[in-house]
Amino acid sequence: MPMTISEKILARATGLTSAAPGQYIRARADSIIVCDLGWSLVGPPIEKLRAKTVESERVVVVFAHAVPAVNQQSAEMHRRWRAFCRDQGISAITASAT
């Protein structure tokens, strides 16, 4: 049976010739996209651990929900994201107006 587009993408990301529903795989992501509202989940734990982002060139941070900043809280979130990206060597930061 032919593979779906999702199965083809997952197979390519694992280096296998095929992937099927129910199969456990370990895929390598081409890129990791994090939106601005994800700061509360991502930022504090990484800052607390003083962890470094591995392969920062694969990470894209998208400001998508409060662009431009609508209040002091969202402005602070943007500031913290930018500082985090600078510290982690993440250069792919983009914004889309809501």
C-alpha positions, 0 to 999 in steps of 0.5 A: 500500500502506498504511503501517505505524505505524512508517512513519507515525511516521517520515513525521510526524517528517520532514514527509513524506507517507510513509516506506518501508523502505530510504528514508533520512530525517532525522527530528526526535525528539520526545524523547531518552531516556537511561538511567542506564547510558548515563553512561559513553557520554554524560557524559565526552565531553560534559564533555570537550568542554564541550558544551551540550545543545541543546533540553534540554527534549526530554531525559529521563534515566531511572534504571532499573538501580540504583535506589536506588543499590546501591553507592558506584559507582552512587551516584556515577553518580547524583550525576554524572547529576544534576550533568550535568542541572543544568548542562545545564538538563535537568529531566526526571529520573525513576527506576523501581525495579528 
